[in-house]
Amino acid sequence: MESLKCLIVDDEPLARKGISLHLSELPELQEIGSVGNAIKAGEFIKTHHVDIIYLDIEMPGISGMQFLETLSPDILVILTTAYPQFAVDAFSLDVVDYLLKPIKFDRFYKASQKAIDIHRLRHQVSETDTTELHDDYMFIRSDRKIVKIYFDEISYIKGLKDYVIVHTASEKYITAMNVKTIFEQLPKILFARVSKSHIVYVPKVSSLSHESVFLDTEEIPLGKTYRKTFIENYVGDRLVRR
């Protein structure tokens, strides 16, 4: 696979240098630009193809959040910040991941690998992708073939613009459908929408906090606008609140 083109956007030179050093360790990624504000980033994108942006949230002038709203859905975004209070808002957006400064390489690697996987899966999706649902399973077109997935194999579904990624314990499948469309078709007794971008398979939810839903090995953001409905409809004696 050709190296993915990466742009670093951060007003702190040391932060840009740190991300640059991490990128140099990943042969699948290529740094093609490093700028200090959103205006320069916008100008850069006009003349360069960019696959991934490492985007700082807190910048003078146009913030990372504001700049994010102007970006093409084709560009994958990994947010970076020194302020953990932005995590909940960040997870409700259509971004790949959220990195807290100072960024450790293992965490950087995990987020970057997510972006690489999403990019690869996107380009494997056929334009004729369809989803067909039955009582306890569904068929989706992914990776140029039709795949049968039983509902109880699913952990959660994550939306990314016009795609959804179906996560199971061992695999992940991407298909051309948005979160709203697939959720409307899924059985509500088994699946709950917990954020703008996430649907969980309710029987696998073990606990919840004010801001998250916990599966066996995953923490899924629980959006403010979805929390009340989730608790009223799905929280029973088997769930322990954290």
BAFI-3210 file (N, C-alpha, C; in Angstrom, 3 decimals, decimal comma, padded with zeros to 6 digits):
// residues 242
n [1|2|3|4|5|6|7|8|9|10|11|12|13|14|15|16|17|18|19|20|21|22|23|24|25|26|27|28|29|30|31|32|33|34|35|36|37|38|39|40|41|42|43|44|45|46|47|48|49|50|51|52|53|54|55|56|57|58|59|60|61|62|63|64|65|66|67|68|69|70|71|72|73|74|75|76|77|78|79|80|81|82|83|84|85|86|87|88|89|90|91|92|93|94|95|96|97|98|99|100|101|102|103|104|105|106|107|108|109|110|111|112|113|114|115|116|117|118|119|120|121|122|123|124|125|126|127|128|129|130|131|132|133|134|135|136|137|138|139|140|141|142|143|144|145|146|147|148|149|150|151|152|153|154|155|156|157|158|159|160|161|162|163|164|165|166|167|168|169|170|171|172|173|174|175|176|177|178|179|180|181|182|183|184|185|186|187|188|189|190|191|192|193|194|195|196|197|198|199|200|201|202|203|204|205|206|207|208|209|210|211|212|213|214|215|216|217|218|219|220|221|222|223|224|225|226|227|228|229|230|231|232|233|234|235|236|237|238|239|240|241|242]
n.u [000,830|000,503|002,167|000,342|-000,649|000,240|-000,704|000,359|-001,088|-000,659|-000,189|002,010|005,420|007,063|005,248|004,492|006,932|007,210|005,089|005,940|008,290|007,218|005,733|007,781|008,524|006,730|006,312|004,129|003,025|003,378|004,795|003,800|003,498|003,634|002,129|001,289|-001,249|-004,851|-005,555|-003,278|-003,255|-005,618|-004,974|-002,884|-004,140|-005,578|-003,807|-002,531|-002,800|-004,251|-004,376|-004,563|-004,996|-003,339|-004,618|-004,582|-006,642|-006,938|-006,159|-004,936|-007,109|-008,748|-010,141|-009,298|-011,635|-013,440|-012,159|-012,296|-014,943|-014,923|-013,653|-013,199|-015,082|-013,536|-011,033|-009,194|-009,210|-007,253|-007,511|-005,651|-004,663|-003,930|-005,761|-007,861|-010,617|-011,840|-012,328|-014,836|-016,483|-014,938|-015,110|-017,692|-017,663|-017,007|-014,359|-011,211|-009,715|-008,591|-006,008|-004,113|-001,921|001,226|002,027|002,268|004,194|003,067|000,331|-000,029|000,617|-001,482|-003,738|-003,032|-002,902|-005,571|-006,525|-005,169|-006,296|-009,001|-008,811|-007,877|-009,999|-012,112|-011,454|-011,832|-014,473|-017,347|-019,156|-021,722|-022,606|-024,750|-027,109|-028,694|-031,122|-032,087|-033,946|-032,089|-029,613|-027,522|-026,826|-024,067|-022,373|-019,011|-015,575|-015,637|-017,270|-020,162|-021,121|-022,163|-023,381|-023,986|-026,141|-025,384|-022,675|-021,711|-020,107|-020,040|-021,077|-019,606|-019,922|-018,716|-018,873|-020,229|-020,069|-020,207|-018,618|-018,621|-017,990|-016,758|-015,802|-013,564|-013,253|-013,594|-015,909|-016,594|-019,039|-020,970|-022,970|-024,892|-024,941|-027,505|-029,249|-028,658|-029,218|-031,965|-032,911|-032,069|-032,897|-034,430|-034,556|-032,190|-030,123|-028,670|-028,472|-025,870|-024,391|-023,682|-022,183|-022,083|-023,310|-024,380|-024,281|-026,588|-026,751|-024,051|-023,139|-021,617|-021,371|-021,776|-020,802|-021,127|-020,376|-019,681|-020,132|-019,498|-018,090|-016,906|-014,134|-013,985|-014,446|-017,072|-018,223|-020,830|-023,263|-024,622|-027,229|-028,255|-028,136|-030,233|-032,378|-031,135|-030,646|-033,280|-034,473|-032,814|-031,158|-030,764|-031,002|-028,726|-026,725|-024,030|-023,453|-020,680]
n.v [-001,192|002,205|004,853|006,743|010,140|012,616|015,365|017,687|019,709|022,180|024,612|024,616|024,326|022,282|020,259|019,640|018,662|016,376|014,725|014,460|012,973|010,571|009,809|009,261|006,748|005,041|003,318|003,185|005,622|009,015|012,061|015,071|017,699|020,382|022,565|025,664|026,686|026,832|028,276|028,211|025,473|025,058|026,341|024,727|022,280|022,861|022,632|020,224|016,667|015,147|012,561|011,984|013,969|015,244|016,894|019,684|020,740|023,129|026,111|029,383|031,885|030,296|027,454|023,950|022,392|024,049|024,186|021,535|021,224|022,223|020,458|017,968|014,931|012,853|013,081|011,767|012,314|012,806|013,879|016,067|017,127|018,976|018,964|017,116|017,431|017,818|015,394|013,995|015,544|015,300|012,574|012,414|013,371|012,914|011,580|009,833|009,206|010,288|011,994|012,490|014,948|014,817|012,916|009,515|006,982|004,390|004,843|006,656|005,039|003,175|004,811|005,770|003,404|002,721|004,683|003,944|001,415|002,095|003,678|001,756|-000,095|001,495|001,826|-000,656|-001,032|-001,605|000,359|-000,482|-001,385|-003,013|-003,613|-006,261|-007,236|-009,708|-011,834|-012,601|-012,062|-010,377|-009,492|-007,970|-006,029|-006,137|-005,524|-006,359|-008,597|-010,490|-010,634|-012,612|-011,777|-012,570|-011,135|-011,424|-011,627|-009,133|-006,340|-003,492|-000,731|001,635|004,843|006,635|009,319|008,627|005,916|002,819|001,003|-002,236|-003,800|-006,804|-009,449|-010,541|-009,505|-006,689|-004,920|-002,909|-000,879|000,847|002,908|005,079|005,873|006,455|005,269|002,465|001,968|002,401|000,114|-001,989|-004,328|-002,871|-003,910|-005,153|-003,465|-000,286|003,184|005,175|007,429|010,101|008,785|006,083|002,776|000,288|-003,223|-004,278|-006,533|-007,009|-004,951|-004,062|-002,219|001,265|004,723|008,211|009,300|007,269|004,027|000,709|-002,111|-005,502|-005,204|-002,647|000,909|002,990|006,122|007,877|009,832|013,030|013,620|011,123|009,678|009,660|008,297|005,842|004,875|004,753|002,867|000,608|000,042|-002,256|-004,535|-006,002|-004,322|-002,413|000,675|002,831]
n.w [000,000|-000,816|000,899|003,315|003,167|005,427|007,512|009,897|012,329|014,515|017,012|018,614|018,388|019,527|019,981|017,383|016,475|018,044|017,118|014,510|014,852|015,804|013,540|011,776|012,480|011,399|008,592|006,872|006,825|005,737|006,380|005,051|005,519|007,948|010,006|011,740|012,316|011,686|009,404|007,724|007,378|005,951|003,534|002,734|002,219|-000,041|-002,109|-001,877|-001,661|001,080|003,416|006,178|009,074|011,850|014,351|016,373|019,068|020,631|019,449|018,591|017,158|014,677|015,970|016,467|016,470|015,088|012,608|011,868|011,062|008,509|006,891|004,319|004,230|003,407|004,461|007,083|010,571|013,435|016,596|018,770|022,019|025,042|026,989|028,883|029,253|026,841|025,735|025,701|023,989|021,697|021,052|020,194|017,691|014,144|014,103|013,954|016,261|019,544|021,022|023,916|025,059|026,852|023,983|023,943|022,297|021,939|022,197|020,135|017,978|018,051|017,483|014,958|013,518|013,477|011,731|009,399|008,941|008,549|006,247|004,420|004,456|003,561|000,880|-000,066|-000,181|-002,107|-004,512|-004,701|-002,282|000,021|002,696|004,349|006,581|009,018|011,342|013,379|012,361|009,907|006,513|005,035|002,561|002,206|001,725|-000,928|-000,913|000,183|003,497|006,197|009,314|012,586|015,038|017,735|017,569|017,283|018,741|018,786|016,695|014,654|013,292|010,466|008,827|005,782|006,103|007,941|010,538|011,496|014,411|015,587|017,881|016,707|014,143|011,849|009,917|007,123|005,630|003,168|004,537|006,600|010,167|011,196|009,313|009,420|012,101|012,259|011,106|012,668|015,340|018,105|020,634|021,020|020,184|020,854|020,336|021,333|021,012|018,701|016,818|017,485|017,995|020,217|021,037|023,139|025,028|025,559|027,067|030,032|032,094|033,050|032,992|033,760|031,369|029,613|028,047|028,886|027,410|027,173|026,518|025,621|025,705|025,197|024,045|025,751|024,717|025,655|024,757|024,333|026,629|028,636|027,364|026,866|029,485|030,505|028,800|028,659|030,888|033,397|036,206|035,787|035,022|036,246|037,545|037,084]
ca.u [000,000|001,243|002,135|-000,708|-000,114|-000,163|-000,478|000,348|-001,582|-000,522|000,486|003,204|006,496|007,524|004,219|004,622|008,151|006,950|004,276|006,801|009,183|006,405|005,413|008,973|008,662|005,678|006,562|002,888|002,613|004,367|004,532|003,987|003,363|003,516|001,790|001,000|-002,613|-005,862|-005,543|-002,215|-003,669|-006,594|-004,262|-002,080|-005,040|-006,023|-002,795|-001,933|-003,685|-003,994|-005,183|-004,740|-004,559|-003,181|-005,160|-004,682|-007,955|-006,812|-005,232|-005,432|-007,851|-009,678|-009,809|-009,324|-013,035|-014,013|-011,524|-012,796|-016,229|-014,719|-012,881|-013,856|-015,213|-012,531|-009,817|-009,281|-008,695|-006,911|-007,407|-004,647|-004,850|-003,395|-006,876|-008,707|-012,047|-012,376|-012,446|-016,221|-016,908|-014,178|-015,604|-019,000|-017,424|-016,580|-012,905|-010,664|-009,301|-008,295|-004,740|-003,834|-000,506|002,218|001,549|003,170|004,235|002,139|-001,012|000,023|000,595|-002,834|-004,624|-002,624|-003,282|-007,011|-006,683|-004,696|-007,298|-010,209|-008,491|-007,819|-011,342|-012,903|-011,133|-012,262|-015,931|-017,937|-020,169|-023,042|-022,791|-026,099|-027,250|-029,962|-031,255|-033,034|-034,313|-030,947|-028,369|-027,637|-025,830|-023,556|-021,320|-017,768|-014,371|-016,041|-018,039|-021,297|-020,751|-023,246|-022,960|-025,024|-026,193|-024,663|-021,241|-021,376|-019,867|-020,587|-020,995|-019,148|-020,148|-017,695|-019,488|-021,173|-019,709|-020,220|-017,703|-019,215|-016,919|-017,005|-014,661|-012,395|-013,173|-014,347|-016,406|-017,040|-019,990|-021,412|-024,259|-024,663|-025,378|-028,958|-029,922|-028,533|-029,881|-033,409|-033,237|-031,686|-033,887|-034,124|-034,416|-030,800|-029,150|-028,964|-027,581|-025,392|-023,788|-023,890|-021,419|-021,928|-024,407|-023,842|-025,101|-026,917|-026,385|-022,625|-022,827|-021,416|-021,512|-021,730|-020,521|-021,880|-019,956|-019,242|-020,711|-018,376|-018,238|-015,864|-012,787|-014,104|-015,159|-017,788|-018,774|-022,277|-023,589|-025,595|-028,585|-028,675|-027,981|-031,514|-033,112|-030,435|-030,886|-034,696|-034,880|-031,930|-030,417|-031,465|-030,239|-027,451|-025,730|-023,506|-022,942|-019,354]
ca.v [000,000|003,458|005,570|007,734|011,491|013,144|016,779|018,014|021,062|022,462|025,901|024,425|023,678|021,044|019,242|019,216|017,867|015,078|013,940|014,175|011,867|009,353|009,454|008,715|005,342|004,253|003,374|003,304|007,023|009,970|013,461|015,951|019,088|020,672|023,989|026,133|027,150|026,294|029,008|027,616|024,120|025,158|026,671|023,558|021,250|023,271|022,304|018,917|015,586|014,763|011,438|012,035|015,184|015,247|018,240|020,222|021,347|024,493|026,961|030,762|032,157|029,210|026,277|022,684|021,993|024,866|023,778|020,200|021,344|022,633|019,446|016,940|013,664|011,897|013,229|011,191|013,264|012,386|015,099|016,092|018,239|018,814|019,154|015,916|017,733|017,825|014,021|013,601|016,212|014,776|011,256|012,539|013,838|011,869|011,541|008,496|008,996|011,462|011,767|013,448|015,299|014,417|011,733|008,372|006,328|003,261|005,388|007,228|003,911|002,601|005,733|005,808|002,133|002,828|005,474|003,118|000,373|002,714|004,062|000,541|-000,652|002,389|001,620|-001,992|-001,041|-001,425|001,401|-001,105|-002,007|-003,042|-004,347|-006,980|-007,675|-010,776|-011,854|-012,679|-011,832|-009,491|-009,587|-006,698|-006,144|-005,579|-006,107|-006,940|-009,836|-010,388|-011,291|-012,859|-011,475|-012,749|-009,979|-011,645|-011,512|-007,709|-005,594|-002,150|-000,210|003,022|005,564|007,565|009,979|007,793|004,520|002,290|-000,107|-003,203|-004,426|-008,049|-009,780|-010,948|-008,848|-005,454|-004,851|-001,580|-000,852|002,204|003,222|005,925|005,323|006,591|004,300|001,098|001,858|002,311|-001,239|-002,975|-004,537|-001,974|-004,662|-005,617|-002,424|001,064|004,250|005,829|008,707|010,439|007,894|004,737|001,873|-000,849|-004,416|-004,092|-007,655|-007,024|-003,813|-004,546|-001,131|002,586|005,890|009,361|009,681|006,119|002,690|-000,225|-003,482|-006,320|-004,650|-001,355|002,018|003,695|007,371|007,989|011,233|013,658|013,556|009,731|009,037|009,457|007,243|004,572|004,426|004,415|001,718|-000,560|-000,230|-003,138|-004,966|-006,619|-003,282|-001,736|002,002|003,128]
ca.w [000,000|-000,855|002,170|003,446|003,308|006,733|007,812|011,322|012,561|015,947|017,189|019,442|017,610|020,146|019,758|015,983|016,374|018,647|016,191|013,366|015,229|015,832|012,157|011,116|012,873|010,754|007,150|006,112|006,878|005,249|006,710|003,893|005,922|009,369|010,076|013,087|012,546|010,783|008,133|006,913|007,046|004,880|002,299|002,352|001,688|-001,379|-003,121|-001,596|-001,245|002,471|003,879|007,632|009,763|013,299|014,529|017,725|019,320|021,137|018,702|018,486|015,933|014,368|016,771|015,752|016,307|014,010|011,360|011,564|010,379|007,124|006,181|003,530|004,965|002,934|005,262|008,418|011,555|014,789|017,401|019,829|022,942|026,391|027,916|028,849|029,273|025,484|025,238|025,438|022,766|020,567|020,684|019,544|016,331|013,203|014,052|014,143|017,639|020,364|021,715|024,979|025,176|025,854|023,276|023,986|020,989|021,827|021,968|018,789|017,045|018,039|016,767|013,553|012,905|013,212|010,508|008,275|008,707|007,984|004,871|003,617|004,349|002,704|-000,524|-000,433|-000,237|-003,427|-004,604|-004,661|-000,975|000,568|003,940|004,445|007,960|009,323|012,753|014,290|011,634|008,758|005,458|004,548|001,556|002,728|001,117|-002,211|-000,765|001,094|004,753|007,143|010,689|013,606|015,926|018,991|017,319|017,207|019,974|018,556|015,336|014,667|012,049|010,003|007,675|005,036|006,292|009,296|010,795|012,409|015,188|016,310|018,739|015,929|012,842|011,658|008,554|006,772|004,529|002,832|005,143|007,765|011,454|011,329|008,449|009,925|013,394|012,028|010,672|013,678|016,410|019,220|021,874|021,094|019,853|021,337|019,882|022,548|020,644|017,300|015,946|018,035|018,354|020,965|021,218|024,554|025,924|025,886|027,932|031,393|033,062|032,453|033,812|033,274|030,025|028,815|028,155|028,899|026,967|027,803|026,319|024,957|026,330|024,146|024,582|025,951|024,452|026,554|024,212|024,248|027,933|029,319|026,666|027,082|030,858|030,658|027,987|028,654|032,124|034,318|037,391|035,426|034,781|037,432|037,175|037,631]
c.u [000,869|001,099|001,035|-000,089|-000,671|000,215|-000,594|-000,093|-001,575|000,248|001,751|004,288|006,967|006,526|004,287|005,840|007,924|006,139|005,110|007,734|008,423|006,097|006,595|009,198|007,665|005,818|005,298|002,388|003,746|003,955|004,806|003,839|003,208|003,302|001,283|-000,395|-003,554|-005,861|-004,482|-002,587|-004,669|-005,957|-003,466|-002,962|-005,511|-005,062|-002,136|-003,023|-003,288|-004,938|-005,534|-004,245|-004,467|-003,462|-005,272|-006,033|-007,822|-005,729|-005,802|-006,139|-008,900|-009,257|-009,844|-010,741|-013,690|-013,455|-012,046|-014,090|-016,078|-014,083|-013,753|-013,967|-014,200|-011,244|-010,055|-008,585|-008,442|-006,678|-006,334|-004,908|-004,189|-004,504|-007,851|-010,197|-012,672|-012,682|-013,869|-016,726|-016,210|-014,730|-016,965|-018,863|-016,981|-015,071|-012,437|-010,348|-008,947|-007,039|-004,484|-002,329|-000,043|001,867|002,609|003,091|003,230|000,724|-001,106|-000,082|-000,815|-003,790|-004,308|-003,013|-004,778|-007,246|-006,265|-005,742|-008,551|-009,975|-008,497|-009,215|-012,241|-012,691|-011,410|-013,770|-016,411|-018,991|-021,573|-023,303|-024,243|-026,079|-028,630|-030,056|-032,336|-033,265|-033,115|-029,602|-028,619|-026,559|-025,373|-022,505|-020,092|-016,597|-014,729|-016,707|-019,182|-021,010|-021,992|-022,727|-024,144|-024,969|-025,366|-023,150|-020,778|-021,141|-020,445|-020,395|-020,603|-019,364|-019,009|-018,191|-020,483|-020,845|-020,009|-019,236|-018,355|-018,085|-017,433|-015,767|-013,396|-012,205|-013,839|-014,674|-016,917|-017,983|-020,517|-022,838|-023,995|-025,294|-026,899|-029,686|-029,838|-029,241|-031,392|-033,830|-032,939|-032,775|-033,517|-034,019|-032,978|-029,772|-029,623|-027,966|-027,182|-024,649|-024,089|-023,274|-021,372|-023,261|-023,790|-024,832|-025,359|-026,537|-024,911|-022,193|-022,747|-021,623|-021,503|-021,349|-021,347|-021,578|-019,620|-020,099|-019,554|-018,819|-017,105|-014,487|-012,812|-014,843|-015,749|-018,377|-020,293|-022,649|-024,680|-027,023|-029,122|-028,736|-029,323|-032,292|-032,469|-030,734|-032,336|-035,058|-034,065|-031,278|-031,270|-030,569|-028,874|-026,358|-025,321|-022,948|-021,612|-019,354]
c.v [001,249|004,182|006,624|009,097|012,144|014,616|016,978|019,470|021,324|023,770|025,794|023,691|022,360|019,908|018,726|018,317|016,460|014,167|013,533|012,999|010,544|008,877|008,803|007,242|004,443|004,343|003,525|004,739|007,931|011,387|014,324|017,421|019,219|022,174|024,357|026,657|026,636|026,996|028,423|026,195|024,126|025,464|025,472|022,510|021,587|022,797|020,942|017,903|015,147|013,632|011,552|013,379|014,902|016,675|018,622|020,907|022,819|025,259|028,366|030,992|031,084|027,965|025,015|022,206|022,759|024,452|022,417|020,257|021,697|021,537|018,476|015,661|012,617|011,957|012,670|012,114|012,577|013,658|014,949|017,290|017,931|018,832|017,977|016,214|017,766|016,417|013,648|014,233|015,631|013,437|011,315|012,999|012,675|011,918|010,120|008,227|010,337|011,155|012,883|013,672|015,153|013,050|010,630|007,600|005,181|003,729|006,005|006,127|003,341|003,494|005,759|004,533|002,092|003,570|004,682|002,066|000,942|003,102|002,835|-000,036|000,195|002,066|000,192|-002,076|-000,804|-000,341|000,826|-001,796|-001,918|-003,810|-004,986|-007,576|-008,727|-010,792|-011,840|-012,505|-010,832|-009,838|-008,181|-006,966|-005,410|-006,291|-006,916|-008,317|-009,586|-011,241|-011,439|-012,645|-011,681|-011,574|-010,193|-011,697|-010,059|-007,143|-004,188|-001,779|001,251|003,647|006,508|008,171|009,034|006,306|004,113|001,134|-000,993|-003,961|-005,702|-008,350|-010,047|-010,196|-007,481|-005,333|-003,443|-001,667|000,564|002,436|004,129|005,328|005,355|005,513|002,890|000,937|001,718|000,895|-002,306|-003,141|-003,749|-002,699|-005,110|-004,510|-001,059|002,044|005,068|007,139|008,968|009,402|006,446|004,059|000,696|-002,008|-004,541|-005,280|-007,695|-005,829|-004,306|-003,479|000,196|003,622|007,039|009,643|008,506|004,892|001,705|-001,598|-004,285|-005,674|-003,257|-000,347|002,870|004,972|007,331|009,459|011,755|013,481|012,129|009,056|008,709|008,308|005,884|004,027|003,977|003,105|000,448|-000,901|-001,060|-003,540|-005,526|-005,590|-002,612|-000,401|002,273|004,527]
c.w [000,000|000,477|002,175|003,764|004,570|006,892|009,317|011,480|014,061|016,101|018,037|018,639|018,195|019,949|018,328|015,812|016,927|017,733|014,979|013,654|015,270|014,415|011,449|011,431|012,151|009,237|006,309|006,043|006,423|005,637|005,482|004,254|007,420|009,508|011,466|013,331|011,454|009,429|007,193|006,491|005,895|003,543|001,794|001,672|000,275|-002,470|-002,911|-001,247|000,162|002,856|005,361|008,156|011,259|013,733|016,001|017,903|019,684|020,385|018,632|017,153|015,712|015,136|015,908|015,490|015,156|012,654|010,911|010,759|008,905|006,269|005,388|004,351|004,529|003,749|006,654|009,411|012,887|015,595|018,478|020,727|024,281|027,434|027,853|028,834|027,886|024,969|024,862|024,151|021,545|020,106|020,003|018,094|015,442|013,031|014,336|015,605|018,269|021,174|022,717|025,093|026,620|025,275|023,313|022,666|020,873|021,567|020,576|017,744|016,921|017,245|015,279|012,829|012,609|011,898|009,280|007,923|008,050|006,529|003,968|003,396|003,458|001,234|-000,984|-000,616|-001,653|-003,397|-004,519|-003,330|-000,512|001,876|003,976|005,833|008,104|010,834|013,696|013,591|010,515|007,751|005,115|003,479|002,064|002,083|-000,130|-002,090|000,207|002,322|005,627|008,563|011,629|014,584|017,186|018,811|017,396|018,604|019,847|017,085|015,433|013,301|011,739|008,700|007,004|005,108|007,730|009,377|011,847|013,099|015,849|017,148|017,927|014,622|012,890|010,179|008,287|005,585|004,355|003,312|006,335|009,015|011,582|010,540|008,999|011,262|013,230|011,650|011,725|014,737|017,665|020,554|022,100|020,919|020,345|020,751|021,101|022,272|019,176|016,376|016,399|018,330|019,097|020,949|022,712|025,437|026,304|026,737|029,372|032,448|032,318|033,484|033,256|031,807|029,117|029,067|028,017|028,413|027,597|027,702|025,705|025,832|025,207|024,724|024,668|025,835|025,357|026,056|024,136|025,619|028,595|028,690|026,891|028,470|031,033|029,957|028,213|029,994|033,063|035,464|037,038|035,193|036,080|036,991|037,854|038,215]
res [m|e|s|l|k|c|l|i|v|d|d|e|p|l|a|r|k|g|i|s|l|h|l|s|e|l|p|e|l|q|e|i|g|s|v|g|n|a|i|k|a|g|e|f|i|k|t|h|h|v|d|i|i|y|l|d|i|e|m|p|g|i|s|g|m|q|f|l|e|t|l|s|p|d|i|l|v|i|l|t|t|a|y|p|q|f|a|v|d|a|f|s|l|d|v|v|d|y|l|l|k|p|i|k|f|d|r|f|y|k|a|s|q|k|a|i|d|i|h|r|l|r|h|q|v|s|e|t|d|t|t|e|l|h|d|d|y|m|f|i|r|s|d|r|k|i|v|k|i|y|f|d|e|i|s|y|i|k|g|l|k|d|y|v|i|v|h|t|a|s|e|k|y|i|t|a|m|n|v|k|t|i|f|e|q|l|p|k|i|l|f|a|r|v|s|k|s|h|i|v|y|v|p|k|v|s|s|l|s|h|e|s|v|f|l|d|t|e|e|i|p|l|g|k|t|y|r|k|t|f|i|e|n|y|v|g|d|r|l|v|r|r]
***
